[in-house]
Amino acid sequence: MITAEVSLYPQKTTNASQIINDSLEALAGHSLNANTGPISTRLQGTEEEVWAGLKTLFNQAGSRSEVNMVVTISNSAG
C-alpha cells in the first residue's frame, strides 16, 4: 500500500476549478481511497492503482489545459 498527496494546477485557463473537479471525477474507475482537501487530494491504494490514478489525473487535466502536478509519495504506514 502506498499513499500519494497530489495537487493539480491548471495553467492558462479561467476554468481551473472545473478542470480539477473533472479530473478527480475521472478517478471513479479506480480502486483508490481518495480524500480531497482544499489544496490537495490524498490517494491510497496498491502501488499499481496509485500510479494509474496519478496518470489519470494528469492526462485528464492535461487534455484541457497546460498543467502542473505536484506529488508526494510515501510507502510508510503513518
Summary of the structure (lengths in Angstrom):
residues: 78
radius of gyration: 11.9
end to end distance: 11.5
largest distance: 38.1
contacts: 219
relative contact order: 0.34
helix: 38%
strand: 36%
